[in-house]
Amino acid sequence: MAKVAAFHSVKASVHHNNTSCTEGNNIEKENLRKGTGGKPLCNHCARLS
């Protein structure tokens, strides 16, 4: 489990904070942004925390 600073995709409705999250790891580079983007935490990241 590797918690990191929050990040999100401009195309998704959630943010991520764990590099073990398969959804977060599949964000295309051009859509990746730092921070939460005002979006709730991904359920998968929440379970990993």
C-alpha distance matrix in Angstrom:
0.0 3.8 6.4 9.7 13.2 14.3 15.8 18.0 20.5 24.2 24.7 22.2 22.5 18.9 16.5 12.8 10.3 6.9 7.3 6.0 9.0 12.0 14.4 13.2 13.1 16.7 18.3 21.4 21.8 25.0 23.5 20.4 20.9 19.3 19.0 19.1 22.5 23.5 21.5 19.5 15.8 14.8 14.8 11.8 9.7 11.4 10.6 6.8 7.5
3.8 0.0 3.8 6.3 10.1 11.7 13.3 16.0 18.7 22.3 23.3 21.1 21.7 18.1 15.1 11.4 8.4 5.5 5.5 6.5 9.3 12.4 14.3 12.2 12.1 15.9 16.8 19.7 19.5 22.6 21.4 18.0 18.2 16.3 16.3 17.0 20.4 21.8 20.2 18.8 15.2 14.8 15.6 13.1 10.2 12.3 12.7 9.0 8.8
6.4 3.8 0.0 3.8 7.1 8.7 11.0 13.9 17.1 20.5 21.8 19.5 19.6 15.9 12.7 9.3 5.6 4.4 6.5 8.3 9.9 13.4 14.4 11.8 12.7 16.3 16.5 19.5 19.2 21.9 20.3 16.8 16.3 14.0 13.3 13.9 17.5 18.6 17.3 15.9 12.6 12.9 14.2 12.5 8.9 10.6 12.0 8.9 7.5
9.7 6.3 3.8 0.0 3.8 6.3 8.5 11.9 15.2 18.3 20.2 18.4 18.8 15.3 11.7 8.7 5.3 5.7 7.0 10.1 11.1 14.2 14.6 11.4 12.2 15.6 15.1 17.7 16.8 19.3 17.8 14.1 13.3 10.7 10.5 11.9 15.3 16.9 16.3 15.7 12.8 13.6 15.7 14.3 10.7 12.8 14.8 12.1 10.8
13.2 10.1 7.1 3.8 0.0 3.8 6.5 10.3 13.8 16.3 18.7 17.1 17.3 14.1 10.3 8.4 5.8 8.2 9.8 13.0 13.2 16.1 15.6 12.1 13.6 16.5 15.1 17.4 16.2 18.1 16.4 12.7 11.0 7.7 7.1 9.1 12.3 14.1 14.1 14.2 12.0 13.6 16.3 15.7 12.1 13.8 16.5 14.5 12.9
14.3 11.7 8.7 6.3 3.8 0.0 3.8 7.0 10.8 13.2 15.5 13.7 13.6 10.4 6.7 5.6 4.5 8.0 10.1 13.0 12.1 14.8 13.5 10.2 12.5 14.8 13.1 15.7 15.0 16.5 14.2 10.8 9.0 6.3 4.7 5.6 9.0 10.7 10.4 10.7 8.9 10.6 13.8 13.7 10.4 12.1 15.3 14.0 12.7
15.8 13.3 11.0 8.5 6.5 3.8 0.0 3.8 7.2 9.9 12.2 10.9 11.8 9.2 5.7 5.4 6.4 9.1 10.1 13.1 11.6 13.4 11.6 8.2 10.4 12.1 9.7 12.1 11.5 12.8 10.4 7.1 5.7 4.4 4.7 5.7 7.9 10.6 10.0 11.1 9.8 10.5 14.1 13.9 11.3 13.7 16.6 15.4 15.0
18.0 16.0 13.9 11.9 10.3 7.0 3.8 0.0 3.8 6.6 8.5 7.2 8.5 6.7 4.4 5.9 8.7 11.1 11.9 14.3 11.9 12.9 10.2 7.5 10.3 10.8 7.9 10.3 10.6 11.3 8.1 5.9 5.4 6.4 6.6 6.1 6.7 9.6 8.2 10.0 9.4 9.5 13.3 13.5 11.8 14.2 17.1 16.5 16.7
20.5 18.7 17.1 15.2 13.8 10.8 7.2 3.8 0.0 3.8 5.2 5.3 8.0 7.9 7.3 9.0 12.1 13.8 14.0 16.1 13.4 13.3 10.2 8.3 10.5 9.6 6.2 7.9 8.9 8.8 5.1 4.8 6.0 8.8 9.8 9.3 8.5 11.5 10.0 12.2 12.1 11.4 15.0 15.1 14.2 16.8 19.4 19.0 19.7
24.2 22.3 20.5 18.3 16.3 13.2 9.9 6.6 3.8 0.0 3.8 5.8 8.1 9.4 9.6 12.1 15.2 17.4 17.7 19.8 17.1 16.9 13.5 12.0 14.2 12.9 9.3 9.9 10.6 9.1 5.4 6.7 7.0 10.2 11.0 10.3 8.1 11.0 10.2 13.2 14.1 13.9 17.5 18.1 17.4 19.6 22.4 22.3 22.8
24.7 23.3 21.8 20.2 18.7 15.5 12.2 8.5 5.2 3.8 0.0 3.8 7.0 9.2 10.6 13.0 16.5 18.2 18.4 19.9 16.7 15.9 12.3 11.9 14.0 11.9 9.0 9.7 11.7 10.4 6.9 9.0 10.4 13.5 14.1 12.8 10.9 13.1 11.3 13.7 14.6 13.5 16.6 17.3 17.4 19.6 21.9 22.2 23.3
22.2 21.1 19.5 18.4 17.1 13.7 10.9 7.2 5.3 5.8 3.8 0.0 3.8 5.7 7.8 10.3 14.1 15.8 16.5 17.6 14.2 13.8 10.1 10.0 12.8 11.4 9.1 11.2 13.3 13.0 9.2 10.0 11.0 13.2 13.1 11.0 9.9 11.4 8.7 10.4 11.1 9.9 12.9 13.8 14.1 16.1 18.4 19.0 20.1
22.5 21.7 19.6 18.8 17.3 13.6 11.8 8.5 8.0 8.1 7.0 3.8 0.0 3.8 7.2 10.4 14.0 16.2 17.8 18.7 15.2 15.5 11.8 11.8 15.2 14.4 12.4 14.8 16.7 16.3 12.5 12.7 12.7 14.2 13.0 10.0 9.0 9.2 6.1 7.5 9.1 8.6 11.4 13.3 13.6 14.7 17.3 18.5 19.2
18.9 18.1 15.9 15.3 14.1 10.4 9.2 6.7 7.9 9.4 9.2 5.7 3.8 0.0 3.8 6.9 10.4 12.6 14.6 15.5 12.2 13.3 10.1 9.5 13.2 13.3 11.6 14.7 16.3 16.7 13.0 12.1 11.8 12.4 10.8 7.8 8.3 8.5 4.9 5.1 5.5 5.3 8.6 10.4 10.0 11.2 14.1 15.0 15.4
16.5 15.1 12.7 11.7 10.3 6.7 5.7 4.4 7.3 9.6 10.6 7.8 7.2 3.8 0.0 3.8 7.0 9.8 11.9 13.5 10.8 12.6 9.9 8.0 11.6 12.5 10.7 13.9 14.7 15.6 12.2 10.2 9.5 9.3 7.7 5.2 7.1 8.2 5.7 6.0 5.0 5.7 9.5 10.4 8.7 10.4 13.6 13.6 13.6
12.8 11.4 9.3 8.7 8.4 5.6 5.4 5.9 9.0 12.1 13.0 10.3 10.4 6.9 3.8 0.0 3.8 6.0 8.2 9.9 7.7 10.1 8.4 5.9 9.2 11.2 10.3 13.7 14.4 16.2 13.3 10.7 10.5 9.8 8.8 7.5 10.3 11.6 9.3 8.7 5.9 5.7 8.9 8.6 6.1 8.6 11.4 10.7 10.8
10.3 8.4 5.6 5.3 5.8 4.5 6.4 8.7 12.1 15.2 16.5 14.1 14.0 10.4 7.0 3.8 0.0 3.8 6.9 9.0 8.3 11.5 11.0 8.1 10.5 13.4 12.8 16.0 16.1 18.2 15.9 12.7 12.0 10.2 9.1 8.8 12.3 13.4 11.9 10.9 7.8 8.4 10.8 9.9 6.4 8.6 11.2 9.5 8.7
6.9 5.5 4.4 5.7 8.2 8.0 9.1 11.1 13.8 17.4 18.2 15.8 16.2 12.6 9.8 6.0 3.8 0.0 3.8 5.4 5.7 9.2 9.9 7.6 8.9 12.3 12.8 16.1 16.5 19.2 17.2 14.1 14.4 12.9 12.5 12.4 15.7 17.0 15.1 13.7 10.2 9.5 11.1 8.9 5.7 8.7 10.1 7.4 7.7
7.3 5.5 6.5 7.0 9.8 10.1 10.1 11.9 14.0 17.7 18.4 16.5 17.8 14.6 11.9 8.2 6.9 3.8 0.0 3.8 5.4 7.9 9.4 7.0 6.6 10.3 11.4 14.3 14.5 17.7 16.4 13.4 14.4 13.5 14.2 14.7 17.5 19.4 17.5 16.7 13.3 12.1 13.6 10.9 8.6 12.0 12.7 9.7 10.8
6.0 6.5 8.3 10.1 13.0 13.0 13.1 14.3 16.1 19.8 19.9 17.6 18.7 15.5 13.5 9.9 9.0 5.4 3.8 0.0 3.8 6.2 8.9 8.0 7.5 10.9 12.9 16.0 17.0 20.2 18.7 16.1 17.5 16.9 17.2 17.1 19.9 21.5 19.0 17.6 14.0 12.0 12.6 9.1 7.9 11.2 10.8 7.7 10.0
9.0 9.3 9.9 11.1 13.2 12.1 11.6 11.9 13.4 17.1 16.7 14.2 15.2 12.2 10.8 7.7 8.3 5.7 5.4 3.8 0.0 3.8 5.5 5.3 6.2 8.9 10.7 14.2 15.8 18.6 16.6 14.4 15.9 15.8 15.9 15.1 17.6 19.0 16.2 14.8 11.4 8.8 9.6 6.3 5.8 9.5 9.5 7.7 10.2
12.0 12.4 13.4 14.2 16.1 14.8 13.4 12.9 13.3 16.9 15.9 13.8 15.5 13.3 12.6 10.1 11.5 9.2 7.9 6.2 3.8 0.0 3.8 5.5 5.1 6.5 9.3 12.6 14.7 17.6 15.8 14.4 16.7 17.4 18.0 17.2 19.1 20.8 17.8 16.8 13.9 10.7 11.4 8.2 9.1 12.6 12.3 10.9 13.9
14.4 14.3 14.4 14.6 15.6 13.5 11.6 10.2 10.2 13.5 12.3 10.1 11.8 10.1 9.9 8.4 11.0 9.9 9.4 8.9 5.5 3.8 0.0 3.8 5.4 5.4 7.2 10.7 13.3 15.5 13.2 12.2 14.4 15.5 16.0 14.8 16.2 17.8 14.7 14.1 11.8 8.6 10.0 7.9 8.9 12.3 12.8 12.2 14.7
13.2 12.2 11.8 11.4 12.1 10.2 8.2 7.5 8.3 12.0 11.9 10.0 11.8 9.5 8.0 5.9 8.1 7.6 7.0 8.0 5.3 5.5 3.8 0.0 3.8 5.4 5.8 9.5 11.1 13.6 11.3 9.4 11.3 12.0 12.7 12.2 13.9 16.0 13.4 13.2 10.8 8.5 11.0 9.1 8.4 12.0 13.4 12.1 13.8
13.1 12.1 12.7 12.2 13.6 12.5 10.4 10.3 10.5 14.2 14.0 12.8 15.2 13.2 11.6 9.2 10.5 8.9 6.6 7.5 6.2 5.1 5.4 3.8 0.0 3.8 5.7 8.6 10.0 13.2 12.0 10.1 12.7 13.6 15.1 15.3 16.9 19.4 17.0 17.0 14.4 12.1 14.2 11.6 11.1 14.9 15.6 13.7 15.7
16.7 15.9 16.3 15.6 16.5 14.8 12.1 10.8 9.6 12.9 11.9 11.4 14.4 13.3 12.5 11.2 13.4 12.3 10.3 10.9 8.9 6.5 5.4 5.4 3.8 0.0 3.8 6.2 8.9 11.6 10.4 9.8 13.0 14.9 16.6 16.5 17.3 19.9 17.4 17.8 15.8 13.2 15.3 13.2 13.4 17.0 17.8 16.5 18.7
18.3 16.8 16.5 15.1 15.1 13.1 9.7 7.9 6.2 9.3 9.0 9.1 12.4 11.6 10.7 10.3 12.8 12.8 11.4 12.9 10.7 9.3 7.2 5.8 5.7 3.8 0.0 3.8 6.3 8.4 6.7 6.2 9.6 12.0 13.9 14.0 14.3 17.2 15.2 16.3 14.9 12.9 15.8 14.4 14.1 17.5 19.0 17.9 19.5
21.4 19.7 19.5 17.7 17.4 15.7 12.1 10.3 7.9 9.9 9.7 11.2 14.8 14.7 13.9 13.7 16.0 16.1 14.3 16.0 14.2 12.6 10.7 9.5 8.6 6.2 3.8 0.0 3.8 5.6 5.5 6.4 10.2 13.2 15.7 16.3 16.1 19.3 17.7 19.4 18.3 16.6 19.5 18.2 17.8 21.3 22.8 21.5 23.1
21.8 19.5 19.2 16.8 16.2 15.0 11.5 10.6 8.9 10.6 11.7 13.3 16.7 16.3 14.7 14.4 16.1 16.5 14.5 17.0 15.8 14.7 13.3 11.1 10.0 8.9 6.3 3.8 0.0 3.8 5.4 5.2 8.6 11.4 14.6 16.1 15.9 19.4 18.5 20.5 19.4 18.3 21.5 20.2 19.1 22.6 24.4 22.8 23.9
25.0 22.6 21.9 19.3 18.1 16.5 12.8 11.3 8.8 9.1 10.4 13.0 16.3 16.7 15.6 16.2 18.2 19.2 17.7 20.2 18.6 17.6 15.5 13.6 13.2 11.6 8.4 5.6 3.8 0.0 3.8 5.7 8.5 11.9 15.0 16.3 15.2 18.8 18.3 20.8 20.5 19.6 23.0 22.3 21.3 24.5 26.6 25.4 26.3
23.5 21.4 20.3 17.8 16.4 14.2 10.4 8.1 5.1 5.4 6.9 9.2 12.5 13.0 12.2 13.3 15.9 17.2 16.4 18.7 16.6 15.8 13.2 11.3 12.0 10.4 6.7 5.5 5.4 3.8 0.0 3.8 6.5 10.2 12.7 13.3 12.0 15.5 14.7 17.2 17.1 16.3 19.8 19.4 18.6 21.6 23.8 23.0 23.9
20.4 18.0 16.8 14.1 12.7 10.8 7.1 5.9 4.8 6.7 9.0 10.0 12.7 12.1 10.2 10.7 12.7 14.1 13.4 16.1 14.4 14.4 12.2 9.4 10.1 9.8 6.2 6.4 5.2 5.7 3.8 0.0 3.8 7.0 9.7 11.0 10.7 14.3 13.6 15.8 15.2 14.7 18.3 17.7 16.3 19.3 21.7 20.5 21.0
20.9 18.2 16.3 13.3 11.0 9.0 5.7 5.4 6.0 7.0 10.4 11.0 12.7 11.8 9.5 10.5 12.0 14.4 14.4 17.5 15.9 16.7 14.4 11.3 12.7 13.0 9.6 10.2 8.6 8.5 6.5 3.8 0.0 3.8 6.6 8.4 8.0 11.7 12.0 14.5 14.3 14.9 18.6 18.5 16.6 19.1 21.9 20.9 20.7
19.3 16.3 14.0 10.7 7.7 6.3 4.4 6.4 8.8 10.2 13.5 13.2 14.2 12.4 9.3 9.8 10.2 12.9 13.5 16.9 15.8 17.4 15.5 12.0 13.6 14.9 12.0 13.2 11.4 11.9 10.2 7.0 3.8 0.0 3.8 6.9 7.8 11.2 11.9 14.0 13.4 14.7 18.4 18.3 15.7 17.8 20.9 19.6 18.8
19.0 16.3 13.3 10.5 7.1 4.7 4.7 6.6 9.8 11.0 14.1 13.1 13.0 10.8 7.7 8.8 9.1 12.5 14.2 17.2 15.9 18.0 16.0 12.7 15.1 16.6 13.9 15.7 14.6 15.0 12.7 9.7 6.6 3.8 0.0 3.8 5.7 8.2 9.3 11.1 10.9 13.0 16.6 17.2 14.3 15.8 19.2 18.4 17.1
19.1 17.0 13.9 11.9 9.1 5.6 5.7 6.1 9.3 10.3 12.8 11.0 10.0 7.8 5.2 7.5 8.8 12.4 14.7 17.1 15.1 17.2 14.8 12.2 15.3 16.5 14.0 16.3 16.1 16.3 13.3 11.0 8.4 6.9 3.8 0.0 3.8 5.2 5.6 7.4 7.9 10.3 13.8 15.1 12.7 13.6 17.2 17.1 16.0
22.5 20.4 17.5 15.3 12.3 9.0 7.9 6.7 8.5 8.1 10.9 9.9 9.0 8.3 7.1 10.3 12.3 15.7 17.5 19.9 17.6 19.1 16.2 13.9 16.9 17.3 14.3 16.1 15.9 15.2 12.0 10.7 8.0 7.8 5.7 3.8 0.0 3.8 5.3 8.7 10.3 12.3 16.0 17.5 15.6 16.6 20.2 20.3 19.5
23.5 21.8 18.6 16.9 14.1 10.7 10.6 9.6 11.5 11.0 13.1 11.4 9.2 8.5 8.2 11.6 13.4 17.0 19.4 21.5 19.0 20.8 17.8 16.0 19.4 19.9 17.2 19.3 19.4 18.8 15.5 14.3 11.7 11.2 8.2 5.2 3.8 0.0 3.8 6.9 9.5 12.2 15.4 17.6 15.9 16.0 19.7 20.4 19.3
21.5 20.2 17.3 16.3 14.1 10.4 10.0 8.2 10.0 10.2 11.3 8.7 6.1 4.9 5.7 9.3 11.9 15.1 17.5 19.0 16.2 17.8 14.7 13.4 17.0 17.4 15.2 17.7 18.5 18.3 14.7 13.6 12.0 11.9 9.3 5.6 5.3 3.8 0.0 3.8 6.7 8.8 11.9 14.3 13.1 13.3 16.8 17.8 17.2
19.5 18.8 15.9 15.7 14.2 10.7 11.1 10.0 12.2 13.2 13.7 10.4 7.5 5.1 6.0 8.7 10.9 13.7 16.7 17.6 14.8 16.8 14.1 13.2 17.0 17.8 16.3 19.4 20.5 20.8 17.2 15.8 14.5 14.0 11.1 7.4 8.7 6.9 3.8 0.0 3.8 6.5 8.8 11.7 10.6 10.1 13.5 15.0 14.4
15.8 15.2 12.6 12.8 12.0 8.9 9.8 9.4 12.1 14.1 14.6 11.1 9.1 5.5 5.0 5.9 7.8 10.2 13.3 14.0 11.4 13.9 11.8 10.8 14.4 15.8 14.9 18.3 19.4 20.5 17.1 15.2 14.3 13.4 10.9 7.9 10.3 9.5 6.7 3.8 0.0 3.8 6.3 8.5 6.9 6.7 10.2 11.3 10.8
14.8 14.8 12.9 13.6 13.6 10.6 10.5 9.5 11.4 13.9 13.5 9.9 8.6 5.3 5.7 5.7 8.4 9.5 12.1 12.0 8.8 10.7 8.6 8.5 12.1 13.2 12.9 16.6 18.3 19.6 16.3 14.7 14.9 14.7 13.0 10.3 12.3 12.2 8.8 6.5 3.8 0.0 3.8 5.5 5.3 6.3 8.8 10.0 10.8
14.8 15.6 14.2 15.7 16.3 13.8 14.1 13.3 15.0 17.5 16.6 12.9 11.4 8.6 9.5 8.9 10.8 11.1 13.6 12.6 9.6 11.4 10.0 11.0 14.2 15.3 15.8 19.5 21.5 23.0 19.8 18.3 18.6 18.4 16.6 13.8 16.0 15.4 11.9 8.8 6.3 3.8 0.0 3.8 5.5 5.0 6.3 8.7 10.0
11.8 13.1 12.5 14.3 15.7 13.7 13.9 13.5 15.1 18.1 17.3 13.8 13.3 10.4 10.4 8.6 9.9 8.9 10.9 9.1 6.3 8.2 7.9 9.1 11.6 13.2 14.4 18.2 20.2 22.3 19.4 17.7 18.5 18.3 17.2 15.1 17.5 17.6 14.3 11.7 8.5 5.5 3.8 0.0 3.8 5.4 5.2 6.3 8.8
9.7 10.2 8.9 10.7 12.1 10.4 11.3 11.8 14.2 17.4 17.4 14.1 13.6 10.0 8.7 6.1 6.4 5.7 8.6 7.9 5.8 9.1 8.9 8.4 11.1 13.4 14.1 17.8 19.1 21.3 18.6 16.3 16.6 15.7 14.3 12.7 15.6 15.9 13.1 10.6 6.9 5.3 5.5 3.8 0.0 3.8 5.4 5.0 6.3
11.4 12.3 10.6 12.8 13.8 12.1 13.7 14.2 16.8 19.6 19.6 16.1 14.7 11.2 10.4 8.6 8.6 8.7 12.0 11.2 9.5 12.6 12.3 12.0 14.9 17.0 17.5 21.3 22.6 24.5 21.6 19.3 19.1 17.8 15.8 13.6 16.6 16.0 13.3 10.1 6.7 6.3 5.0 5.4 3.8 0.0 3.8 5.5 5.3
10.6 12.7 12.0 14.8 16.5 15.3 16.6 17.1 19.4 22.4 21.9 18.4 17.3 14.1 13.6 11.4 11.2 10.1 12.7 10.8 9.5 12.3 12.8 13.4 15.6 17.8 19.0 22.8 24.4 26.6 23.8 21.7 21.9 20.9 19.2 17.2 20.2 19.7 16.8 13.5 10.2 8.8 6.3 5.2 5.4 3.8 0.0 3.8 5.5
6.8 9.0 8.9 12.1 14.5 14.0 15.4 16.5 19.0 22.3 22.2 19.0 18.5 15.0 13.6 10.7 9.5 7.4 9.7 7.7 7.7 10.9 12.2 12.1 13.7 16.5 17.9 21.5 22.8 25.4 23.0 20.5 20.9 19.6 18.4 17.1 20.3 20.4 17.8 15.0 11.3 10.0 8.7 6.3 5.0 5.5 3.8 0.0 3.8
7.5 8.8 7.5 10.8 12.9 12.7 15.0 16.7 19.7 22.8 23.3 20.1 19.2 15.4 13.6 10.8 8.7 7.7 10.8 10.0 10.2 13.9 14.7 13.8 15.7 18.7 19.5 23.1 23.9 26.3 23.9 21.0 20.7 18.8 17.1 16.0 19.5 19.3 17.2 14.4 10.8 10.8 10.0 8.8 6.3 5.3 5.5 3.8 0.0
